[in-house]
Amino acid sequence: MKSGKGKGGTVANKPYICHKKYRMRKAYKLEEIDQALRLNEPVGPDHEFHTDFSGMRGEFEEKIVYRSLNVSTAGGKFRYNYSTNESNKSLIFLGGMRGTGKTSELMGYAQKLSGPACFFVVFCRLDEDLNLNDMEYMDILILQLEKLTARLHEEKIKVNEGALESLGKWFDQQIVEINRSIKGEIGLEVGAGLEKEGIWAKLLGIFAELKASVFASTGRTTSVRTVLKKNFLPFKEKFNEFVAEASLAVRKAGKAQDILFVVDGLEKTMTPEIRRAIVIDESSYIRLIQANTIFILPIELMKERQRLRQLTEFVSTFPNIKIQERGGADMPKAVARLTEFVYRRIDSSLFGDNENDELVKTMVRHCGGNPRELLRIVSYANFHADEEKGKLDKAALDKGLRKLSRETAQYLSAKDFEKLKELKTNNEKGLDTDYDDTIDDLLEKVIIYEYNDGTYKRVNPVVELSAIYQQRVGN
């Protein structure tokens, strides 16, 4: 078996998480800080940077996810009863703001849920494997098939040979039709040519070719999608049959009780229209897929909660870490955990003006409980650090915060400031602020943060520092 570290390979009772990894190391020198602050590089539970934020998100608890999957957590052991849930597959929509740590948290969930008593977890990162400028739900299903097939093959799990051959033959037929519809382009060359290398090689070749085709944004992309959509009813039957056979195979192998897909990265697609089309406009397709799935949603789609609940009752908000009470008082445990989050990446010796961790705590308070924003604040302070001193100090932090606040608030409109003024007034009175399109836009831009179940919102503390905010809204 390969180690779970490094490239995210397989180990006993651990999920196979397919994502690129760059070597990030703890910084002990000023010039090493930048490589330790990669904002878009999630870290799993095996990484030295990983910080446990369990119980730090207000009313949200991770057991919501486990219960939604019908997983028992009694005695600290994770168990899934397949016989009870054979015809009861779970679909979970978990949505939240950018930078809240959803991917890292999910990697932790996936590790806990993986094993003989629970799930065979297949992690699908859309931002690494599909075209963020042009994506449809069909592309995601192809990716799920490819990742599941690769994982089964790597683990040497014996799946019913007849089921595999039937799947390969069905896709051969679709490829013939796709090639017939392509005009002026080279056709797909998979299928029969790989038969001699075995059915696994054939299936992996088919899925890799289809994925490459939908990534291409050419006439071939349109042809692949058109043919598979036209034949979606038989396609979903083949998909569901394959997942069912894979589920049976992993039980026989003593690997898990059932399959669980985690689909992450949708929020990184380039437009809200793409995201909405996949989840809302193509919901009739999602409804027909019979597989346990956790689907991570961008924050703007959570306003569609009522429509999403036509697909599943399990629609939950994944909030920021709650670091302060509504009155502004620190929540010491959360502040301490985010301070630990920083020190796991950057040695404490690199912080000046930091008696009793006060400099780092100041960074934490300004991040509003958003881990990515905290890394951004550290990065801006590092940009202004005195290289002769070799430390991040108060002067560097102040300069960094001023620059970041100006950039964050720079393009806010008069309408935005009116909404921010309303939010400030309501919070001072202990009132909730009504949702509208402006709130939605400000959440998407990380100008305001939400906590608990999404009912409590506050302005990003970095925005509050900007001169224009203080002029239009006040301290």
VEXDREN-2710 file (C-alpha; in Angstrom, 1 decimal):
% VEXDREN-2710
k/r/px/py/pz
1/MET/0.0/0.0/0.0
2/LYS/1.1/3.6/-0.6
3/SER/1.4/6.1/2.2
4/GLY/-1.6/8.4/2.8
5/LYS/0.9/11.3/2.7
6/GLY/2.6/12.9/-0.3
7/LYS/0.3/12.2/-3.2
8/GLY/-2.8/11.2/-1.3
9/GLY/-2.5/7.5/-2.1
10/THR/-4.3/4.7/-0.4
11/VAL/-3.8/3.2/3.0
12/ALA/-5.9/0.8/5.0
13/ASN/-9.1/2.6/6.2
14/LYS/-8.2/5.9/4.5
15/PRO/-9.9/7.5/1.5
16/TYR/-8.3/8.1/-1.8
17/ILE/-8.3/11.9/-2.2
18/CYS/-7.4/12.8/-5.7
19/HIS/-5.9/16.3/-5.7
20/LYS/-2.6/17.9/-6.6
21/LYS/-0.2/18.5/-3.7
22/TYR/2.6/20.9/-3.5
23/ARG/5.2/20.5/-0.7
24/MET/4.4/23.1/1.9
25/ARG/6.6/23.2/5.0
26/LYS/6.6/25.1/8.2
27/ALA/8.4/28.4/7.9
28/TYR/11.4/29.1/10.2
29/LYS/12.7/32.0/8.1
30/LEU/11.0/35.0/6.7
31/GLU/11.8/33.9/3.1
32/GLU/10.0/30.6/3.8
33/ILE/6.7/32.1/4.8
34/ASP/5.2/32.5/1.3
35/GLN/5.4/28.8/0.4
36/ALA/3.6/28.0/3.7
37/LEU/0.6/30.3/2.8
38/ARG/-0.8/28.8/-0.4
39/LEU/-4.4/30.0/-0.1
40/ASN/-5.9/27.4/-2.5
41/GLU/-4.1/24.4/-1.2
42/PRO/-6.3/22.4/1.3
43/VAL/-4.6/20.2/3.8
44/GLY/-5.9/16.9/5.1
45/PRO/-5.8/15.4/8.5
46/ASP/-2.4/13.8/7.8
47/HIS/-0.7/17.1/7.1
48/GLU/1.3/18.9/9.7
49/PHE/-0.7/22.1/9.0
50/HIS/-4.0/20.5/9.7
51/THR/-6.0/22.1/12.5
52/ASP/-9.1/20.6/14.1
53/PHE/-11.9/23.2/14.1
54/SER/-14.6/20.8/15.4
55/GLY/-17.1/22.5/17.6
56/MET/-15.9/26.0/16.5
57/ARG/-18.6/26.8/14.0
58/GLY/-21.5/27.9/16.3
59/GLU/-24.6/25.8/15.8
60/PHE/-23.1/23.8/13.0
61/GLU/-21.8/20.4/14.1
62/GLU/-20.0/17.8/11.9
63/LYS/-22.4/15.1/13.2
64/ILE/-25.0/16.7/11.0
65/VAL/-23.1/15.3/8.1
66/TYR/-22.8/11.8/9.6
67/ARG/-26.4/11.6/10.6
68/SER/-27.4/12.7/7.1
69/LEU/-25.4/9.8/5.8
70/ASN/-27.2/7.4/8.2
71/VAL/-23.8/6.8/9.9
72/SER/-23.8/5.8/13.6
73/THR/-21.0/7.5/15.6
74/ALA/-21.7/5.7/19.0
75/GLY/-18.6/5.2/21.0
76/GLY/-16.5/7.2/18.6
77/LYS/-16.8/4.4/16.0
78/PHE/-18.3/5.2/12.5
79/ARG/-20.7/2.5/11.3
80/TYR/-23.0/2.3/8.3
81/ASN/-25.7/-0.4/8.1
82/TYR/-25.9/-1.3/4.4
83/SER/-28.8/-3.7/4.7
84/THR/-30.9/-1.0/6.3
85/ASN/-29.9/1.6/3.7
86/GLU/-29.6/-0.5/0.6
87/SER/-32.4/1.5/-1.2
88/ASN/-31.9/4.6/0.8
89/LYS/-28.9/6.5/-0.7
90/SER/-28.1/9.9/0.8
91/LEU/-27.5/13.1/-1.1
92/ILE/-26.1/16.0/1.0
93/PHE/-25.7/19.6/-0.2
94/LEU/-23.2/21.4/2.0
95/GLY/-22.8/25.0/1.1
96/GLY/-20.7/27.9/2.5
97/MET/-18.6/30.9/1.8
98/ARG/-15.2/30.7/0.2
99/GLY/-12.3/30.2/2.6
100/THR/-14.3/28.7/5.4
101/GLY/-12.2/25.5/5.2
102/LYS/-14.8/23.2/3.6
103/THR/-12.4/21.1/1.6
104/SER/-9.9/20.5/4.5
105/GLU/-12.8/19.7/6.8
106/LEU/-14.3/17.3/4.3
107/MET/-10.9/15.5/3.9
108/GLY/-11.2/14.9/7.7
109/TYR/-14.7/13.6/7.4
110/ALA/-13.7/11.4/4.5
111/GLN/-10.9/9.8/6.6
112/LYS/-13.2/9.1/9.5
113/LEU/-15.9/7.6/7.3
114/SER/-13.5/5.4/5.4
115/GLY/-13.1/1.8/6.4
116/PRO/-14.6/-1.7/6.5
117/ALA/-17.5/-0.6/8.8
118/CYS/-18.4/2.4/6.7
119/PHE/-17.6/3.8/3.3
120/PHE/-15.3/3.5/0.3
121/VAL/-14.8/7.2/-0.2
122/VAL/-14.1/8.6/-3.7
123/PHE/-13.1/12.3/-3.7
124/CYS/-13.8/14.3/-6.9
125/ARG/-12.1/17.7/-7.2
126/LEU/-13.8/19.5/-10.0
127/ASP/-11.3/22.4/-9.9
128/GLU/-8.5/20.0/-10.7
129/ASP/-10.0/17.7/-13.3
130/LEU/-12.7/19.6/-15.2
131/ASN/-13.0/22.8/-17.2
132/LEU/-13.9/25.6/-14.8
133/ASN/-15.0/27.8/-17.8
134/ASP/-17.4/25.3/-19.2
135/MET/-18.9/22.5/-17.1
136/GLU/-22.1/20.5/-17.1
137/TYR/-23.4/17.8/-14.7
138/MET/-22.7/15.2/-17.3
139/ASP/-19.0/16.0/-17.0
140/ILE/-19.2/15.5/-13.3
141/LEU/-20.7/12.0/-13.7
142/ILE/-18.0/11.0/-16.1
143/LEU/-15.4/12.2/-13.6
144/GLN/-17.1/10.2/-10.8
145/LEU/-17.0/7.0/-13.0
146/GLU/-13.3/7.6/-13.8
147/LYS/-12.3/8.2/-10.2
148/LEU/-14.3/5.2/-8.9
149/THR/-12.9/2.9/-11.6
150/ALA/-9.3/4.1/-10.9
151/ARG/-9.7/3.5/-7.2
152/LEU/-11.2/0.0/-7.6
153/HIS/-8.4/-0.9/-10.0
154/GLU/-5.7/0.4/-7.7
155/GLU/-7.1/-1.4/-4.7
156/LYS/-7.3/-4.6/-6.8
157/ILE/-11.0/-5.1/-6.0
158/LYS/-12.7/-7.7/-8.0
159/VAL/-15.9/-6.4/-9.6
160/ASN/-18.2/-8.6/-11.6
161/GLU/-16.6/-9.1/-14.9
162/GLY/-19.8/-9.2/-16.8
163/ALA/-20.9/-5.9/-15.4
164/LEU/-17.6/-4.3/-16.4
165/GLU/-17.9/-5.7/-19.9
166/SER/-21.5/-4.5/-20.2
167/LEU/-20.5/-1.0/-19.2
168/GLY/-17.6/-1.0/-21.7
169/LYS/-19.8/-2.2/-24.6
170/TRP/-22.4/0.4/-23.8
171/PHE/-19.8/3.2/-23.9
172/ASP/-18.4/1.7/-27.2
173/GLN/-21.9/2.3/-28.7
174/GLN/-22.0/5.9/-27.5
175/ILE/-18.5/6.6/-28.9
176/VAL/-19.6/5.3/-32.3
177/GLU/-22.5/7.8/-32.2
178/ILE/-20.2/10.6/-30.9
179/ASN/-17.7/10.0/-33.7
180/ARG/-20.5/10.0/-36.3
181/SER/-21.7/13.4/-35.1
182/ILE/-18.2/15.0/-35.1
183/LYS/-17.5/17.1/-38.2
184/GLY/-14.0/18.2/-39.0
185/GLU/-12.5/16.9/-35.9
186/ILE/-10.5/13.8/-35.0
187/GLY/-12.8/11.2/-33.4
188/LEU/-12.4/9.4/-30.1
189/GLU/-10.0/6.5/-30.2
190/VAL/-10.9/4.2/-27.3
191/GLY/-12.7/1.0/-26.7
192/ALA/-11.8/-2.0/-28.9
193/GLY/-8.2/-1.0/-29.2
194/LEU/-7.7/-1.5/-25.5
195/GLU/-9.5/-4.8/-25.2
196/LYS/-6.2/-6.8/-25.3
197/GLU/-5.0/-4.8/-22.2
198/GLY/-8.0/-5.9/-20.1
199/ILE/-11.3/-4.5/-19.2
200/TRP/-9.9/-2.1/-16.5
201/ALA/-7.6/-0.5/-19.1
202/LYS/-10.5/-0.2/-21.5
203/LEU/-12.8/1.5/-19.0
204/LEU/-10.1/3.8/-17.8
205/GLY/-9.2/4.7/-21.4
206/ILE/-12.9/5.4/-22.2
207/PHE/-13.4/7.7/-19.2
208/ALA/-10.1/9.5/-19.7
209/GLU/-11.0/10.2/-23.3
210/LEU/-14.5/11.4/-22.5
211/LYS/-13.2/13.6/-19.7
212/ALA/-10.5/15.1/-22.1
213/SER/-13.3/15.7/-24.6
214/VAL/-15.5/17.7/-22.3
215/PHE/-12.5/19.6/-21.2
216/ALA/-11.7/20.7/-24.7
217/SER/-14.5/23.2/-25.3
218/THR/-14.8/22.2/-28.9
219/GLY/-17.4/20.6/-31.2
220/ARG/-16.3/17.3/-29.7
221/THR/-17.4/18.6/-26.2
222/THR/-20.8/19.4/-27.5
223/SER/-21.1/16.0/-29.3
224/VAL/-20.1/14.0/-26.2
225/ARG/-22.6/15.9/-24.0
226/THR/-25.4/15.8/-26.6
227/VAL/-25.1/12.0/-27.1
228/LEU/-24.9/11.1/-23.5
229/LYS/-27.8/13.5/-22.5
230/LYS/-29.9/12.0/-25.3
231/ASN/-29.3/8.6/-23.9
232/PHE/-29.4/9.7/-20.2
233/LEU/-31.9/7.1/-19.1
234/PRO/-29.8/4.2/-20.2
235/PHE/-26.7/6.1/-19.0
236/LYS/-28.0/6.5/-15.5
237/GLU/-29.0/2.8/-15.4
238/LYS/-25.4/1.9/-16.3
239/PHE/-24.0/4.4/-13.8
240/ASN/-26.3/3.1/-11.0
241/GLU/-25.6/-0.6/-11.9
242/PHE/-21.8/0.0/-11.9
243/VAL/-22.0/1.7/-8.5
244/ALA/-24.1/-1.1/-7.1
245/GLU/-21.7/-3.7/-8.4
246/ALA/-18.8/-1.7/-7.0
247/SER/-20.6/-1.5/-3.6
248/LEU/-21.0/-5.3/-3.6
249/ALA/-17.4/-5.8/-4.5
250/VAL/-16.0/-3.6/-1.7
251/ARG/-18.2/-5.4/0.8
252/LYS/-16.9/-8.8/-0.4
253/ALA/-13.4/-7.5/-0.2
254/GLY/-14.0/-6.3/3.4
255/LYS/-13.1/-2.8/2.4
256/ALA/-16.3/-0.9/3.2
257/GLN/-20.1/-1.2/3.3
258/ASP/-21.0/1.1/0.5
259/ILE/-19.6/3.8/-1.9
260/LEU/-19.6/7.5/-1.0
261/PHE/-18.7/10.2/-3.5
262/VAL/-17.5/13.6/-2.3
263/VAL/-17.9/16.2/-5.1
264/ASP/-15.9/19.4/-4.3
265/GLY/-14.7/22.5/-6.2
266/LEU/-18.0/23.7/-7.8
267/GLU/-17.6/27.1/-6.3
268/LYS/-14.4/27.6/-8.3
269/THR/-16.2/27.5/-11.7
270/MET/-16.0/30.9/-13.4
271/THR/-19.6/32.0/-13.4
272/PRO/-22.7/31.7/-11.2
273/GLU/-24.6/30.7/-14.3
274/ILE/-22.5/27.5/-14.7
275/ARG/-23.0/26.6/-11.0
276/ARG/-26.7/27.2/-11.2
277/ALA/-27.2/25.3/-14.4
278/ILE/-25.4/22.2/-12.9
279/VAL/-27.3/22.1/-9.6
280/ILE/-30.7/23.7/-10.4
281/ASP/-31.3/23.4/-14.1
282/GLU/-30.0/19.8/-14.3
283/SER/-31.6/18.7/-11.0
284/SER/-33.8/16.2/-12.9
285/TYR/-30.6/14.3/-13.7
286/ILE/-29.2/14.5/-10.2
287/ARG/-32.5/13.0/-8.9
288/LEU/-32.0/9.8/-11.0
289/ILE/-28.5/9.0/-9.7
290/GLN/-28.5/6.4/-6.9
291/ALA/-25.2/6.9/-5.0
292/ASN/-24.3/8.3/-1.6
293/THR/-23.0/11.8/-2.4
294/ILE/-21.8/14.9/-0.6
295/PHE/-22.1/17.8/-3.0
296/ILE/-20.3/21.0/-1.9
297/LEU/-22.1/24.1/-3.0
298/PRO/-21.1/27.8/-3.4
299/ILE/-22.8/30.2/-1.0
300/GLU/-25.1/31.8/-3.6
301/LEU/-26.9/28.5/-4.2
302/MET/-28.0/28.2/-0.6
303/LYS/-30.8/30.7/-1.4
304/GLU/-32.3/27.9/-3.4
305/ARG/-32.7/25.8/-0.3
306/GLN/-36.4/25.2/-0.9
307/ARG/-35.7/23.9/-4.5
308/LEU/-32.8/21.8/-3.3
309/ARG/-35.0/20.2/-0.8
310/GLN/-37.1/18.8/-3.6
311/LEU/-34.0/16.6/-4.2
312/THR/-33.0/16.0/-0.6
313/GLU/-33.8/17.1/2.9
314/PHE/-30.1/17.3/3.7
315/VAL/-29.2/20.9/2.9
316/SER/-26.8/22.5/5.4
317/THR/-24.8/25.7/5.7
318/PHE/-21.1/25.4/6.5
319/PRO/-20.3/28.6/8.3
320/ASN/-17.2/30.5/9.4
321/ILE/-15.6/29.7/12.7
322/LYS/-17.3/31.8/15.4
323/ILE/-14.5/33.8/17.1
324/GLN/-16.6/36.5/18.8
325/GLU/-20.0/36.9/20.4
326/ARG/-22.4/39.3/18.9
327/GLY/-21.3/41.9/21.4
328/GLY/-17.7/41.6/20.2
329/ALA/-16.3/39.6/23.1
330/ASP/-13.7/36.9/22.1
331/MET/-14.5/33.3/22.1
332/PRO/-11.2/32.2/23.7
333/LYS/-11.2/28.6/22.4
334/ALA/-11.8/29.6/18.8
335/VAL/-9.2/32.4/18.9
336/ALA/-6.7/29.9/20.4
337/ARG/-7.4/27.3/17.7
338/LEU/-6.9/29.9/14.9
339/THR/-3.7/31.0/16.6
340/GLU/-2.6/27.4/16.6
341/PHE/-3.6/27.3/12.9
342/VAL/-1.0/30.1/12.2
343/TYR/1.8/28.6/14.3
344/ARG/1.4/25.3/12.5
345/ARG/2.6/27.0/9.4
346/ILE/4.9/29.7/10.7
347/ASP/7.2/29.3/13.7
348/SER/6.4/31.7/16.6
349/SER/9.9/33.0/16.5
350/LEU/9.1/34.9/13.3
351/PHE/6.6/37.2/15.0
352/GLY/7.7/40.3/16.8
353/ASP/5.5/42.5/19.1
354/ASN/3.9/39.2/20.0
355/GLU/3.9/39.0/23.8
356/ASN/1.1/36.6/24.9
357/ASP/0.5/35.9/21.2
358/GLU/-1.2/39.3/20.9
359/LEU/0.1/40.1/17.3
360/VAL/-1.2/36.8/16.0
361/LYS/-4.5/37.2/17.9
362/THR/-4.9/40.6/16.3
363/MET/-4.6/38.9/12.9
364/VAL/-7.2/36.3/14.0
365/ARG/-9.7/38.9/15.1
366/HIS/-9.4/40.7/11.7
367/CYS/-10.0/37.5/9.8
368/GLY/-13.5/37.1/11.1
369/GLY/-13.2/33.4/11.6
370/ASN/-12.4/32.7/7.9
371/PRO/-9.2/30.6/7.7
372/ARG/-8.3/31.7/4.1
373/GLU/-8.7/35.3/5.0
374/LEU/-6.4/34.8/8.0
375/LEU/-3.7/33.4/5.6
376/ARG/-4.2/36.4/3.4
377/ILE/-3.7/38.8/6.3
378/VAL/-0.5/37.0/7.2
379/SER/0.6/37.2/3.6
380/TYR/0.0/40.9/3.4
381/ALA/2.0/41.5/6.6
382/ASN/4.8/39.4/5.2
383/PHE/4.8/41.6/2.1
384/HIS/5.6/44.6/4.3
385/ALA/8.0/42.9/6.8
386/ASP/11.4/44.4/7.4
387/GLU/13.8/41.9/6.0
388/GLU/16.6/43.2/8.2
389/LYS/14.6/42.4/11.3
390/GLY/13.5/39.1/9.8
391/LYS/10.1/39.2/11.6
392/LEU/6.5/40.0/11.1
393/ASP/5.8/42.8/13.5
394/LYS/3.0/45.3/14.3
395/ALA/4.3/47.9/11.8
396/ALA/4.2/45.2/9.0
397/LEU/0.7/44.1/10.1
398/ASP/-0.7/47.6/10.2
399/LYS/0.6/48.3/6.7
400/GLY/-0.6/45.0/5.4
401/LEU/-4.1/45.5/6.9
402/ARG/-4.4/49.0/5.4
403/LYS/-3.5/47.8/2.0
404/LEU/-5.8/44.8/2.2
405/SER/-8.7/46.9/3.5
406/ARG/-8.4/49.4/0.6
407/GLU/-8.3/46.6/-2.0
408/THR/-11.2/44.8/-0.4
409/ALA/-13.5/47.8/-0.2
410/GLN/-12.4/49.5/-3.4
411/TYR/-15.2/48.5/-5.7
412/LEU/-18.2/48.7/-3.3
413/SER/-21.1/50.7/-4.6
414/ALA/-23.4/53.2/-2.9
415/LYS/-26.0/50.4/-2.7
416/ASP/-23.5/48.1/-1.0
417/PHE/-22.7/50.7/1.6
418/GLU/-26.4/51.2/2.3
419/LYS/-26.7/47.5/3.0
420/LEU/-23.6/47.5/5.2
421/LYS/-25.1/50.4/7.2
422/GLU/-28.3/48.5/7.6
423/LEU/-26.5/45.4/8.7
424/LYS/-24.5/47.3/11.3
425/THR/-27.6/49.0/12.7
426/ASN/-29.5/45.7/12.9
427/ASN/-26.6/43.9/14.6
428/GLU/-26.4/46.7/17.2
429/LYS/-30.1/46.2/17.9
430/GLY/-29.8/42.4/18.0
431/LEU/-31.9/42.1/14.9
432/ASP/-31.4/39.7/11.9
433/THR/-31.0/41.3/8.5
434/ASP/-33.4/40.3/5.7
435/TYR/-31.9/38.4/2.7
436/ASP/-31.8/40.1/-0.7
437/ASP/-29.7/40.1/-3.8
438/THR/-27.3/42.7/-2.4
439/ILE/-26.6/40.4/0.7
440/ASP/-26.1/37.5/-1.7
441/ASP/-23.6/39.5/-3.7
442/LEU/-21.7/40.7/-0.6
443/LEU/-21.5/37.2/0.7
444/GLU/-20.1/36.0/-2.6
445/LYS/-17.5/38.8/-2.5
446/VAL/-16.5/38.0/1.1
447/ILE/-17.5/41.5/2.2
448/ILE/-19.8/40.1/4.8
449/TYR/-19.5/36.8/6.8
450/GLU/-22.3/34.6/8.1
451/TYR/-22.3/32.3/11.1
452/ASN/-24.3/29.6/12.8
453/ASP/-27.0/28.5/10.4
454/GLY/-26.5/31.6/8.3
455/THR/-28.9/33.9/10.2
456/TYR/-26.2/36.0/11.8
457/LYS/-24.1/38.1/9.5
458/ARG/-21.4/40.7/10.1
459/VAL/-19.1/42.8/8.0
460/ASN/-15.6/41.5/7.2
461/PRO/-13.4/43.2/9.9
462/VAL/-10.9/44.0/7.2
463/VAL/-13.6/46.1/5.3
464/GLU/-14.4/47.9/8.6
465/LEU/-10.8/49.2/8.6
466/SER/-11.1/51.0/5.3
467/ALA/-11.4/54.7/5.2
468/ILE/-14.3/54.6/2.8
469/TYR/-16.3/52.2/5.1
470/GLN/-15.7/54.5/8.1
471/GLN/-16.8/57.5/6.0
472/ARG/-20.0/55.9/4.7
473/VAL/-20.9/53.6/7.5
474/GLY/-19.0/54.7/10.6
475/ASN/-16.9/52.9/13.3
END
